[in-house]
Amino acid sequence: MTRAKQVFEPDPNMLGHYRARYETYLDLIGAMRDFWSRAEMRKTVS
């Protein structure tokens, strides 16, 4: 097994930015959830 030589540590000064981007990502998932379920339903029906 190999190990990464570096560890990623987020910049603490950017936490507000990261939080806002993650909230946008979660909002997009919520908005697309209905669409994805309808697309899945179409796959099983056809």
DSSP file (Angstrom, degrees, kcal/mol; ACC not computed):
  #  RESIDUE AA STRUCTURE BP1 BP2  ACC     N-H-->O    O-->H-N    N-H-->O    O-->H-N    TCO  KAPPA ALPHA  PHI   PSI    X-CA   Y-CA   Z-CA
    1    1 A M              0   0    0      0, 0.0     2,-0.3     0, 0.0     0, 0.0   0.000 360.0 360.0 360.0 147.2    0.0    0.0    0.0
    2    2 A T        -     0   0    0      0, 0.0     2,-0.4     0, 0.0     0, 0.0  -0.735 360.0-144.7-107.4 158.4    1.2    3.5   -0.7
    3    3 A R        -     0   0    0     -2,-0.3     2,-0.2     2,-0.0     3,-0.0  -0.926  21.9-111.6-120.6 146.4    0.9    6.6    1.4
    4    4 A A        -     0   0    0     -2,-0.4     3,-0.0     1,-0.1     0, 0.0  -0.535  18.5-146.3 -70.8 140.8    0.4   10.2    0.4
    5    5 A K  S    S+     0   0    0     -2,-0.2     2,-0.3     2,-0.0    -1,-0.1   0.698  80.8  46.1 -82.4 -18.8    3.4   12.3    1.2
    6    6 A Q  S    S-     0   0    0      2,-0.0     2,-0.4    -3,-0.0    -2,-0.1  -0.886  71.1-142.4-124.3 155.5    1.3   15.4    1.9
    7    7 A V        -     0   0    0     -2,-0.3     2,-0.6     2,-0.0    -2,-0.0  -0.956  20.2-129.4-115.7 133.7   -1.8   16.0    4.0
    8    8 A F        +     0   0    0     -2,-0.4    -2,-0.0     2,-0.0     0, 0.0  -0.719  28.1 177.1 -83.8 123.9   -4.5   18.4    2.8
    9    9 A E        -     0   0    0     -2,-0.6    -2,-0.0     0, 0.0     0, 0.0  -0.978  29.0-124.7-125.7 117.4   -5.4   20.9    5.4
   10   10 A P        -     0   0    0      0, 0.0     5,-0.1     0, 0.0     3,-0.0  -0.226  30.8-102.0 -60.8 148.0   -8.0   23.5    4.4
   11   11 A D    >   -     0   0    0      1,-0.2     3,-1.9     3,-0.1     4,-0.2  -0.591  24.8-146.3 -70.1 118.9   -7.0   27.2    4.9
   12   12 A P  G >  S+     0   0    0      0, 0.0     3,-1.1     0, 0.0     4,-0.2   0.791  97.6  61.8 -59.7 -27.4   -8.8   28.4    8.0
   13   13 A N  G 3  S+     0   0    0      1,-0.2     3,-0.2     2,-0.1     4,-0.2   0.680 102.5  52.1 -71.0 -16.2   -9.2   31.8    6.5
   14   14 A M  G <> S+     0   0    0     -3,-1.9     4,-2.8     1,-0.2     3,-0.3   0.334  74.4 105.9-101.2   6.0  -11.3   30.3    3.6
   15   15 A L  H <> S+     0   0    0     -3,-1.1     4,-2.7     1,-0.2     5,-0.2   0.869  79.2  52.5 -57.9 -39.5  -13.8   28.4    5.8
   16   16 A G  H  > S+     0   0    0     -3,-0.2     4,-2.2    -4,-0.2    -1,-0.2   0.910 111.8  46.5 -61.2 -42.1  -16.6   30.9    5.1
   17   17 A H  H  > S+     0   0    0     -3,-0.3     4,-2.4     2,-0.2    -2,-0.2   0.932 113.0  48.6 -65.4 -47.0  -16.0   30.5    1.4
   18   18 A Y  H  X S+     0   0    0     -4,-2.8     4,-2.4     1,-0.2    -2,-0.2   0.909 111.4  50.8 -60.0 -41.9  -15.9   26.7    1.6
   19   19 A R  H  X S+     0   0    0     -4,-2.7     4,-2.4    -5,-0.2    -1,-0.2   0.918 110.3  48.8 -62.8 -44.3  -19.1   26.7    3.7
   20   20 A A  H  X S+     0   0    0     -4,-2.2     4,-2.0     1,-0.2    -1,-0.2   0.908 112.1  48.6 -63.6 -42.1  -20.9   28.9    1.1
   21   21 A R  H  X S+     0   0    0     -4,-2.4     4,-2.2     1,-0.2    -1,-0.2   0.900 111.5  49.7 -64.7 -39.9  -19.8   26.7   -1.8
   22   22 A Y  H  X S+     0   0    0     -4,-2.4     4,-2.5     2,-0.2    -2,-0.2   0.888 108.6  52.5 -67.2 -38.5  -20.9   23.5    0.1
   23   23 A E  H  X S+     0   0    0     -4,-2.4     4,-2.3     2,-0.2    -1,-0.2   0.895 108.8  50.6 -63.2 -39.2  -24.3   25.1    0.9
   24   24 A T  H  X S+     0   0    0     -4,-2.0     4,-2.3     2,-0.2    -2,-0.2   0.921 109.6  51.1 -61.8 -44.2  -24.7   25.8   -2.9
   25   25 A Y  H  X S+     0   0    0     -4,-2.2     4,-2.1     1,-0.2    -2,-0.2   0.919 110.7  48.0 -58.8 -45.8  -23.8   22.2   -3.6
   26   26 A L  H  X S+     0   0    0     -4,-2.5     4,-2.2     1,-0.2    -1,-0.2   0.882 110.0  52.5 -64.6 -38.1  -26.4   21.0   -1.2
   27   27 A D  H  X S+     0   0    0     -4,-2.3     4,-2.3     2,-0.2    -1,-0.2   0.904 108.6  50.7 -63.1 -41.0  -29.1   23.3   -2.6
   28   28 A L  H  X S+     0   0    0     -4,-2.3     4,-2.1     2,-0.2    -2,-0.2   0.904 108.8  51.1 -64.7 -40.7  -28.4   22.0   -6.1
   29   29 A I  H  X S+     0   0    0     -4,-2.1     4,-1.4     1,-0.2    -1,-0.2   0.928 111.0  49.1 -60.7 -44.4  -28.7   18.4   -4.9
   30   30 A G  H  X S+     0   0    0     -4,-2.2     4,-0.5     1,-0.2    -2,-0.2   0.898 111.8  48.4 -61.7 -41.1  -32.1   19.3   -3.3
   31   31 A A  H  < S+     0   0    0     -4,-2.3     4,-0.4     1,-0.2     3,-0.2   0.840 115.8  43.6 -69.2 -32.4  -33.3   21.0   -6.5
   32   32 A M  H  X S+     0   0    0     -4,-2.1     4,-2.9     1,-0.2     5,-0.2   0.620  89.4  88.0 -88.2 -13.6  -32.2   18.0   -8.7
   33   33 A R  H  X S+     0   0    0     -4,-1.4     4,-2.3     1,-0.2     5,-0.2   0.897  90.3  46.6 -55.5 -45.8  -33.6   15.3   -6.4
   34   34 A D  H  X S+     0   0    0     -4,-0.5     4,-2.2    -3,-0.2    -1,-0.2   0.916 112.9  50.1 -63.1 -43.3  -37.1   15.3   -8.0
   35   35 A F  H  > S+     0   0    0     -4,-0.4     4,-2.3     1,-0.2    -2,-0.2   0.930 110.5  49.5 -60.1 -46.3  -35.6   15.3  -11.5
   36   36 A W  H  X S+     0   0    0     -4,-2.9     4,-2.4     1,-0.2    -1,-0.2   0.894 109.9  50.8 -62.9 -40.0  -33.4   12.4  -10.7
   37   37 A S  H  X S+     0   0    0     -4,-2.3     4,-2.1    -5,-0.2    -1,-0.2   0.900 110.7  48.8 -67.3 -36.7  -36.2   10.3   -9.2
   38   38 A R  H  X S+     0   0    0     -4,-2.2     4,-2.1     2,-0.2    -1,-0.2   0.901 110.6  51.2 -66.7 -38.3  -38.4   10.9  -12.3
   39   39 A A  H  X S+     0   0    0     -4,-2.3     4,-1.6     1,-0.2    -2,-0.2   0.906 110.4  49.0 -64.3 -41.4  -35.5    9.9  -14.6
   40   40 A E  H  X S+     0   0    0     -4,-2.4     4,-1.7     1,-0.2    -1,-0.2   0.889 108.8  53.4 -64.1 -39.1  -35.0    6.7  -12.6
   41   41 A M  H  X S+     0   0    0     -4,-2.1     4,-1.8     1,-0.2    -2,-0.2   0.900 106.4  52.9 -62.6 -40.7  -38.8    6.0  -12.8
   42   42 A R  H  X S+     0   0    0     -4,-2.1     4,-2.2     1,-0.2    -1,-0.2   0.875 106.1  54.2 -63.1 -37.3  -38.6    6.4  -16.6
   43   43 A K  H  < S+     0   0    0     -4,-1.6    -1,-0.2     1,-0.2    -2,-0.2   0.901 110.6  44.9 -63.6 -40.8  -35.7    3.8  -16.7
   44   44 A T  H  < S+     0   0    0     -4,-1.7    -1,-0.2     1,-0.2    -2,-0.2   0.792 114.3  49.2 -76.2 -27.1  -37.7    1.2  -14.9
   45   45 A V  H  <        0   0    0     -4,-1.8    -2,-0.2     1,-0.2    -1,-0.2   0.874 360.0 360.0 -79.6 -37.9  -40.9    1.8  -16.9
   46   46 A S     <        0   0    0     -4,-2.2    -1,-0.2    -5,-0.2    -2,-0.2   0.496 360.0 360.0 -79.7 360.0  -39.3    1.6  -20.4
